[in-house]
Amino acid sequence: MKVTVCIGSACHVKGAAKIVDELQYLIAQKNYGDKVELSGAFCMGKCQTGVSVTVDDSGNPVYHSLKPEDTKKFFEEQVAKKIK
């Protein structure tokens, strides 16, 4: 599963670094390092929303808009639940 976080300037201002840090922590805590690829993108073209994050577990990325405080819930619902 690939999780990509926008780290472009608009998303950076909205807390992208905090989201990346939290996702790294959660992936390590669950020992998902071999199951989840965390990456960054410089712009996903959705600058008007929160930090753009995609989850691609089937070849079709799904876009999400996150605030740093929503990261754990997002991880539990969109990543952890899908890992077998």
N, CA, C and O atoms as CSV, one atom per row, in Angstrom:
chain,resi,resn,atom,element,x,y,z
A,1,MET,N,N,0.858,-1.172,0.000
A,1,MET,CA,C,0.000,0.000,0.000
A,1,MET,C,C,0.900,1.229,0.000
A,1,MET,O,O,1.882,1.297,0.739
A,2,LYS,N,N,0.555,2.184,-0.830
A,2,LYS,CA,C,1.341,3.421,-0.913
A,2,LYS,C,C,0.513,4.590,-0.385
A,2,LYS,O,O,-0.621,4.808,-0.811
A,3,VAL,N,N,1.096,5.330,0.543
A,3,VAL,CA,C,0.476,6.532,1.101
A,3,VAL,C,C,1.376,7.700,0.724
A,3,VAL,O,O,2.564,7.714,1.048
A,4,THR,N,N,0.797,8.680,0.034
A,4,THR,CA,C,1.569,9.831,-0.419
A,4,THR,C,C,0.998,11.098,0.195
A,4,THR,O,O,-0.207,11.345,0.144
A,5,VAL,N,N,1.882,11.893,0.773
A,5,VAL,CA,C,1.498,13.146,1.422
A,5,VAL,C,C,2.048,14.303,0.602
A,5,VAL,O,O,3.227,14.318,0.250
A,6,CYS,N,N,1.192,15.270,0.299
A,6,CYS,CA,C,1.653,16.465,-0.392
A,6,CYS,C,C,2.518,17.285,0.561
A,6,CYS,O,O,2.124,17.563,1.694
A,7,ILE,N,N,3.688,17.665,0.090
A,7,ILE,CA,C,4.584,18.488,0.905
A,7,ILE,C,C,4.889,19.814,0.207
A,7,ILE,O,O,5.876,20.484,0.511
A,8,GLY,N,N,4.019,20.171,-0.733
A,8,GLY,CA,C,4.153,21.463,-1.410
A,8,GLY,C,C,3.925,22.604,-0.436
A,8,GLY,O,O,3.528,22.374,0.707
A,9,SER,N,N,4.169,23.827,-0.871
A,9,SER,CA,C,4.141,24.972,0.046
A,9,SER,C,C,2.788,25.172,0.729
A,9,SER,O,O,2.757,25.447,1.928
A,10,ALA,N,N,1.670,25.045,0.009
A,10,ALA,CA,C,0.353,25.248,0.630
A,10,ALA,C,C,0.089,24.178,1.688
A,10,ALA,O,O,-0.413,24.487,2.769
A,11,CYS,N,N,0.422,22.935,1.385
A,11,CYS,CA,C,0.206,21.855,2.352
A,11,CYS,C,C,1.213,21.929,3.501
A,11,CYS,O,O,0.894,21.582,4.639
A,12,HIS,N,N,2.420,22.379,3.197
A,12,HIS,CA,C,3.422,22.542,4.260
A,12,HIS,C,C,2.909,23.512,5.324
A,12,HIS,O,O,3.026,23.257,6.522
A,13,VAL,N,N,2.344,24.615,4.872
A,13,VAL,CA,C,1.808,25.625,5.796
A,13,VAL,C,C,0.667,25.051,6.636
A,13,VAL,O,O,0.464,25.459,7.779
A,14,LYS,N,N,-0.076,24.103,6.062
A,14,LYS,CA,C,-1.221,23.508,6.752
A,14,LYS,C,C,-0.849,22.323,7.641
A,14,LYS,O,O,-1.732,21.703,8.234
A,15,GLY,N,N,0.445,21.995,7.745
A,15,GLY,CA,C,0.873,20.966,8.687
A,15,GLY,C,C,1.327,19.651,8.087
A,15,GLY,O,O,1.291,18.628,8.771
A,16,ALA,N,N,1.750,19.643,6.839
A,16,ALA,CA,C,2.181,18.402,6.190
A,16,ALA,C,C,3.295,17.691,6.961
A,16,ALA,O,O,3.289,16.465,7.067
A,17,ALA,N,N,4.243,18.446,7.493
A,17,ALA,CA,C,5.358,17.829,8.221
A,17,ALA,C,C,4.870,17.075,9.455
A,17,ALA,O,O,5.375,15.996,9.764
A,18,LYS,N,N,3.895,17.638,10.156
A,18,LYS,CA,C,3.340,16.960,11.333
A,18,LYS,C,C,2.636,15.672,10.927
A,18,LYS,O,O,2.727,14.663,11.627
A,19,ILE,N,N,1.939,15.705,9.802
A,19,ILE,CA,C,1.240,14.514,9.315
A,19,ILE,C,C,2.249,13.438,8.923
A,19,ILE,O,O,2.063,12.267,9.256
A,20,VAL,N,N,3.302,13.818,8.229
A,20,VAL,CA,C,4.349,12.859,7.849
A,20,VAL,C,C,4.966,12.240,9.098
A,20,VAL,O,O,5.133,11.022,9.163
A,21,ASP,N,N,5.304,13.053,10.082
A,21,ASP,CA,C,5.899,12.544,11.325
A,21,ASP,C,C,4.972,11.551,12.020
A,21,ASP,O,O,5.412,10.492,12.466
A,22,GLU,N,N,3.699,11.894,12.110
A,22,GLU,CA,C,2.737,11.019,12.773
A,22,GLU,C,C,2.554,9.714,11.999
A,22,GLU,O,O,2.487,8.644,12.604
A,23,LEU,N,N,2.471,9.790,10.679
A,23,LEU,CA,C,2.338,8.575,9.880
A,23,LEU,C,C,3.572,7.689,10.017
A,23,LEU,O,O,3.447,6.467,10.105
A,24,GLN,N,N,4.758,8.287,10.036
A,24,GLN,CA,C,5.979,7.499,10.237
A,24,GLN,C,C,5.930,6.782,11.580
A,24,GLN,O,O,6.276,5.605,11.675
A,25,TYR,N,N,5.505,7.489,12.608
A,25,TYR,CA,C,5.401,6.901,13.940
A,25,TYR,C,C,4.398,5.742,13.955
A,25,TYR,O,O,4.694,4.665,14.473
A,26,LEU,N,N,3.216,5.970,13.388
A,26,LEU,CA,C,2.174,4.946,13.402
A,26,LEU,C,C,2.569,3.716,12.596
A,26,LEU,O,O,2.291,2.589,13.006
A,27,ILE,N,N,3.214,3.924,11.456
A,27,ILE,CA,C,3.686,2.802,10.643
A,27,ILE,C,C,4.710,1.984,11.422
A,27,ILE,O,O,4.656,0.754,11.413
A,28,ALA,N,N,5.636,2.652,12.091
A,28,ALA,CA,C,6.646,1.955,12.888
A,28,ALA,C,C,6.011,1.240,14.080
A,28,ALA,O,O,6.378,0.107,14.391
A,29,GLN,N,N,5.071,1.887,14.739
A,29,GLN,CA,C,4.417,1.316,15.919
A,29,GLN,C,C,3.694,0.012,15.578
A,29,GLN,O,O,3.696,-0.928,16.373
A,30,LYS,N,N,3.082,-0.040,14.405
A,30,LYS,CA,C,2.336,-1.225,13.974
A,30,LYS,C,C,3.209,-2.228,13.216
A,30,LYS,O,O,2.722,-3.274,12.786
A,31,ASN,N,N,4.494,-1.912,13.053
A,31,ASN,CA,C,5.413,-2.753,12.284
A,31,ASN,C,C,4.919,-2.969,10.853
A,31,ASN,O,O,4.968,-4.085,10.334
A,32,TYR,N,N,4.446,-1.902,10.224
A,32,TYR,CA,C,3.940,-1.959,8.857
A,32,TYR,C,C,4.975,-1.497,7.841
A,32,TYR,O,O,4.634,-1.247,6.685
A,33,GLY,N,N,6.218,-1.383,8.249
A,33,GLY,CA,C,7.248,-0.877,7.353
A,33,GLY,C,C,7.374,-1.644,6.053
A,33,GLY,O,O,7.735,-1.067,5.028
A,34,ASP,N,N,7.081,-2.945,6.078
A,34,ASP,CA,C,7.164,-3.751,4.865
A,34,ASP,C,C,5.847,-3.784,4.100
A,34,ASP,O,O,5.773,-4.368,3.018
A,35,LYS,N,N,4.796,-3.156,4.657
A,35,LYS,CA,C,3.475,-3.186,4.038
A,35,LYS,C,C,3.001,-1.817,3.548
A,35,LYS,O,O,2.122,-1.727,2.691
A,36,VAL,N,N,3.590,-0.756,4.100
A,36,VAL,CA,C,3.162,0.600,3.750
A,36,VAL,C,C,4.367,1.395,3.256
A,36,VAL,O,O,5.379,1.506,3.949
A,37,GLU,N,N,4.247,1.938,2.068
A,37,GLU,CA,C,5.271,2.824,1.515
A,37,GLU,C,C,4.774,4.252,1.686
A,37,GLU,O,O,3.762,4.641,1.103
A,38,LEU,N,N,5.491,5.029,2.486
A,38,LEU,CA,C,5.136,6.428,2.722
A,38,LEU,C,C,6.020,7.293,1.837
A,38,LEU,O,O,7.246,7.183,1.865
A,39,SER,N,N,5.385,8.153,1.053
A,39,SER,CA,C,6.160,9.020,0.169
A,39,SER,C,C,5.571,10.421,0.172
A,39,SER,O,O,4.509,10.670,0.742
A,40,GLY,N,N,6.288,11.327,-0.479
A,40,GLY,CA,C,5.853,12.711,-0.576
A,40,GLY,C,C,5.729,13.141,-2.023
A,40,GLY,O,O,6.350,12.562,-2.913
A,41,ALA,N,N,4.921,14.163,-2.246
A,41,ALA,CA,C,4.760,14.762,-3.570
A,41,ALA,C,C,4.767,16.272,-3.385
A,41,ALA,O,O,4.260,16.777,-2.383
A,42,PHE,N,N,5.332,16.992,-4.334
A,42,PHE,CA,C,5.450,18.437,-4.157
A,42,PHE,C,C,4.178,19.212,-4.435
A,42,PHE,O,O,4.030,20.322,-3.923
A,43,CYS,N,N,3.264,18.690,-5.210
A,43,CYS,CA,C,1.966,19.332,-5.366
A,43,CYS,C,C,0.996,18.345,-5.985
A,43,CYS,O,O,1.305,17.702,-6.988
A,44,MET,N,N,-0.165,18.230,-5.390
A,44,MET,CA,C,-1.205,17.334,-5.901
A,44,MET,C,C,-2.336,18.121,-6.549
A,44,MET,O,O,-3.325,17.537,-6.992
A,45,GLY,N,N,-2.196,19.453,-6.607
A,45,GLY,CA,C,-3.178,20.277,-7.280
A,45,GLY,C,C,-4.474,20.507,-6.527
A,45,GLY,O,O,-5.465,20.944,-7.112
A,46,LYS,N,N,-4.475,20.219,-5.246
A,46,LYS,CA,C,-5.677,20.416,-4.432
A,46,LYS,C,C,-5.345,21.382,-3.283
A,46,LYS,O,O,-5.661,21.123,-2.122
A,47,CYS,N,N,-4.716,22.474,-3.631
A,47,CYS,CA,C,-4.168,23.415,-2.656
A,47,CYS,C,C,-5.231,24.093,-1.791
A,47,CYS,O,O,-4.915,24.552,-0.694
A,48,GLN,N,N,-6.467,24.168,-2.249
A,48,GLN,CA,C,-7.519,24.857,-1.506
A,48,GLN,C,C,-8.035,24.044,-0.314
A,48,GLN,O,O,-8.694,24.595,0.568
A,49,THR,N,N,-7.742,22.738,-0.282
A,49,THR,CA,C,-8.218,21.900,0.821
A,49,THR,C,C,-7.121,21.765,1.869
A,49,THR,O,O,-6.115,22.472,1.820
A,50,GLY,N,N,-7.320,20.862,2.806
A,50,GLY,CA,C,-6.289,20.590,3.804
A,50,GLY,C,C,-5.107,19.902,3.146
A,50,GLY,O,O,-4.984,19.918,1.921
A,51,VAL,N,N,-4.255,19.309,3.928
A,51,VAL,CA,C,-3.102,18.599,3.389
A,51,VAL,C,C,-3.612,17.417,2.564
A,51,VAL,O,O,-4.362,16.581,3.070
A,52,SER,N,N,-3.211,17.349,1.317
A,52,SER,CA,C,-3.645,16.273,0.428
A,52,SER,C,C,-2.845,15.008,0.696
A,52,SER,O,O,-1.617,15.034,0.785
A,53,VAL,N,N,-3.565,13.905,0.822
A,53,VAL,CA,C,-2.955,12.599,1.060
A,53,VAL,C,C,-3.680,11.599,0.163
A,53,VAL,O,O,-4.908,11.616,0.067
A,54,THR,N,N,-2.917,10.735,-0.489
A,54,THR,CA,C,-3.548,9.670,-1.264
A,54,THR,C,C,-3.197,8.317,-0.661
A,54,THR,O,O,-2.121,8.120,-0.096
A,55,VAL,N,N,-4.140,7.396,-0.801
A,55,VAL,CA,C,-3.917,6.004,-0.414
A,55,VAL,C,C,-4.156,5.183,-1.666
A,55,VAL,O,O,-5.229,5.245,-2.267
A,56,ASP,N,N,-3.163,4.423,-2.052
A,56,ASP,CA,C,-3.274,3.589,-3.247
A,56,ASP,C,C,-3.006,2.144,-2.839
A,56,ASP,O,O,-1.860,1.740,-2.639
A,57,ASP,N,N,-4.089,1.375,-2.720
A,57,ASP,CA,C,-3.935,-0.027,-2.370
A,57,ASP,C,C,-4.459,-0.942,-3.466
A,57,ASP,O,O,-4.487,-2.162,-3.304
A,58,SER,N,N,-4.879,-0.346,-4.591
A,58,SER,CA,C,-5.416,-1.177,-5.667
A,58,SER,C,C,-5.106,-0.610,-7.051
A,58,SER,O,O,-5.722,-1.014,-8.037
A,59,GLY,N,N,-4.177,0.303,-7.128
A,59,GLY,CA,C,-3.849,0.905,-8.413
A,59,GLY,C,C,-4.624,2.175,-8.718
A,59,GLY,O,O,-4.346,2.847,-9.712
A,60,ASN,N,N,-5.591,2.510,-7.877
A,60,ASN,CA,C,-6.378,3.735,-8.047
A,60,ASN,C,C,-6.268,4.579,-6.786
A,60,ASN,O,O,-6.935,4.284,-5.795
A,61,PRO,N,N,-5.442,5.620,-6.799
A,61,PRO,CA,C,-5.287,6.426,-5.586
A,61,PRO,C,C,-6.576,7.146,-5.207
A,61,PRO,O,O,-7.299,7.657,-6.062
A,62,VAL,N,N,-6.844,7.172,-3.909
A,62,VAL,CA,C,-8.007,7.868,-3.365
A,62,VAL,C,C,-7.490,9.078,-2.598
A,62,VAL,O,O,-6.633,8.945,-1.725
A,63,TYR,N,N,-8.012,10.262,-2.925
A,63,TYR,CA,C,-7.563,11.497,-2.281
A,63,TYR,C,C,-8.304,11.744,-0.977
A,63,TYR,O,O,-9.504,11.497,-0.856
A,64,HIS,N,N,-7.538,12.246,0.003
A,64,HIS,CA,C,-8.080,12.640,1.297
A,64,HIS,C,C,-7.528,14.011,1.628
A,64,HIS,O,O,-6.453,14.380,1.156
A,65,SER,N,N,-8.244,14.758,2.427
A,65,SER,CA,C,-7.809,16.066,2.886
A,65,SER,C,C,-7.683,15.988,4.394
A,65,SER,O,O,-8.672,15.742,5.085
A,66,LEU,N,N,-6.479,16.193,4.918
A,66,LEU,CA,C,-6.232,16.003,6.344
A,66,LEU,C,C,-5.791,17.266,7.063
A,66,LEU,O,O,-5.185,18.167,6.482
A,67,LYS,N,N,-6.112,17.295,8.329
A,67,LYS,CA,C,-5.528,18.233,9.273
A,67,LYS,C,C,-4.633,17.384,10.166
A,67,LYS,O,O,-4.911,16.197,10.341
A,68,PRO,N,N,-3.576,17.941,10.732
A,68,PRO,CA,C,-2.686,17.134,11.569
A,68,PRO,C,C,-3.415,16.364,12.670
A,68,PRO,O,O,-3.062,15.222,12.965
A,69,GLU,N,N,-4.415,16.972,13.270
A,69,GLU,CA,C,-5.115,16.309,14.379
A,69,GLU,C,C,-5.978,15.130,13.926
A,69,GLU,O,O,-6.451,14.359,14.761
A,70,ASP,N,N,-6.187,14.980,12.623
A,70,ASP,CA,C,-6.992,13.873,12.089
A,70,ASP,C,C,-6.140,12.683,11.646
A,70,ASP,O,O,-6.682,11.678,11.186
A,71,THR,N,N,-4.838,12.779,11.777
A,71,THR,CA,C,-3.937,11.780,11.201
A,71,THR,C,C,-4.143,10.388,11.788
A,71,THR,O,O,-4.203,9.416,11.035
A,72,LYS,N,N,-4.251,10.266,13.087
A,72,LYS,CA,C,-4.388,8.938,13.700
A,72,LYS,C,C,-5.682,8.267,13.244
A,72,LYS,O,O,-5.673,7.087,12.895
A,73,LYS,N,N,-6.785,8.998,13.242
A,73,LYS,CA,C,-8.063,8.436,12.799
A,73,LYS,C,C,-7.974,8.019,11.332
A,73,LYS,O,O,-8.438,6.942,10.958
A,74,PHE,N,N,-7.379,8.872,10.510
A,74,PHE,CA,C,-7.181,8.550,9.100
A,74,PHE,C,C,-6.380,7.258,8.958
A,74,PHE,O,O,-6.750,6.382,8.177
A,75,PHE,N,N,-5.299,7.139,9.697
A,75,PHE,CA,C,-4.439,5.952,9.622
A,75,PHE,C,C,-5.214,4.696,9.998
A,75,PHE,O,O,-5.133,3.678,9.311
A,76,GLU,N,N,-5.959,4.776,11.084
A,76,GLU,CA,C,-6.717,3.610,11.534
A,76,GLU,C,C,-7.767,3.189,10.512
A,76,GLU,O,O,-7.941,1.999,10.252
A,77,GLU,N,N,-8.473,4.173,9.929
A,77,GLU,CA,C,-9.578,3.866,9.018
A,77,GLU,C,C,-9.140,3.570,7.587
A,77,GLU,O,O,-9.736,2.719,6.928
A,78,GLN,N,N,-8.115,4.252,7.099
A,78,GLN,CA,C,-7.751,4.140,5.686
A,78,GLN,C,C,-6.524,3.278,5.427
A,78,GLN,O,O,-6.286,2.864,4.292
A,79,VAL,N,N,-5.747,3.006,6.465
A,79,VAL,CA,C,-4.532,2.213,6.269
A,79,VAL,C,C,-4.616,0.916,7.073
A,79,VAL,O,O,-4.626,-0.168,6.490
A,80,ALA,N,N,-4.676,1.009,8.393
A,80,ALA,CA,C,-4.621,-0.174,9.241
A,80,ALA,C,C,-5.742,-1.170,8.954
A,80,ALA,O,O,-5.502,-2.377,8.946
A,81,LYS,N,N,-6.945,-0.692,8.723
A,81,LYS,CA,C,-8.072,-1.591,8.444
A,81,LYS,C,C,-7.904,-2.368,7.150
A,81,LYS,O,O,-8.489,-3.439,6.987
A,82,LYS,N,N,-7.111,-1.837,6.231
A,82,LYS,CA,C,-6.953,-2.463,4.919
A,82,LYS,C,C,-5.768,-3.418,4.849
A,82,LYS,O,O,-5.596,-4.130,3.859
A,83,ILE,N,N,-4.954,-3.432,5.896
A,83,ILE,CA,C,-3.781,-4.302,5.905
A,83,ILE,C,C,-4.164,-5.637,6.515
A,83,ILE,O,O,-4.750,-5.709,7.595
A,84,LYS,N,N,-3.823,-6.666,5.809
A,84,LYS,CA,C,-4.179,-8.023,6.256
A,84,LYS,C,C,-3.024,-8.683,6.921
A,84,LYS,O,O,-3.136,-9.827,7.362
